[in-house]
Amino acid sequence: MTKEQILQAIQLMPEERFEDIDILLERLILLDKIEQGEEDIKAGRVYSNEQMKEIMKSWFKSSGQNPQATT
């Protein structure tokens, strides 16, 4: 995330004083994660639906949950 993108995110926030800086930080983190995801897509770092289903099955197995309940 560039300095200009951070400044733009701040400018798009409401004018009133916000009670907590956490609101701004959460917004900046979200925007950064979206940017990272877009870069991953462009670079081909993605999973197909079938690949993701298999990955999720392994998560559920390791946690003792039923993977069929989510599909």
C-alpha positions in Angstrom: 0.0 0.0 0.0 1.4 3.4 -1.0 1.4 6.6 1.0 -1.0 8.1 -1.5 -3.4 5.1 -1.0 -3.3 5.6 2.7 -4.0 9.3 2.4 -6.9 8.6 0.1 -8.4 6.1 2.5 -8.1 8.7 5.3 -9.8 11.4 3.1 -12.7 9.1 2.3 -13.5 8.6 6.0 -16.3 10.7 7.5 -15.3 14.2 8.6 -16.5 13.7 12.2 -13.9 12.7 14.8 -13.8 9.0 15.3 -13.6 7.7 18.8 -10.8 5.2 18.2 -7.9 5.0 15.8 -8.8 1.3 15.4 -11.4 2.1 12.8 -8.8 3.7 10.6 -6.4 0.8 11.2 -9.0 -1.8 10.4 -9.8 0.0 7.1 -6.2 0.2 6.1 -5.6 -3.4 6.9 -8.7 -4.4 4.8 -7.6 -2.3 1.9 -4.1 -3.8 2.1 -5.5 -7.4 2.2 -7.7 -6.7 -0.9 -4.6 -5.3 -2.7 -2.6 -8.5 -1.8 -5.5 -10.7 -3.0 -5.6 -8.8 -6.3 -1.8 -9.3 -6.7 -2.2 -13.0 -6.0 -4.9 -13.3 -8.7 -2.7 -11.5 -11.2 0.3 -13.8 -10.4 -1.9 -16.9 -10.7 -1.6 -17.8 -7.0 -5.2 -19.1 -6.8 -7.0 -22.3 -6.0 -9.9 -23.9 -8.0 -13.1 -24.6 -6.1 -12.2 -28.3 -6.1 -8.7 -27.7 -4.7 -10.2 -25.5 -2.0 -12.8 -28.1 -1.1 -10.0 -30.6 -0.6 -8.0 -28.2 1.5 -11.0 -27.5 3.7 -11.7 -31.2 4.1 -8.2 -31.5 5.6 -9.0 -28.6 8.0 -12.2 -30.2 9.1 -10.6 -33.6 9.6 -7.9 -32.2 11.8 -10.5 -30.3 13.9 -12.8 -33.4 14.2 -15.7 -31.7 12.3 -17.8 -33.1 9.5 -16.7 -31.6 6.1 -19.9 -32.7 4.5 -21.9 -30.3 6.6 -20.4 -27.3 4.8 -21.1 -28.3 1.2 
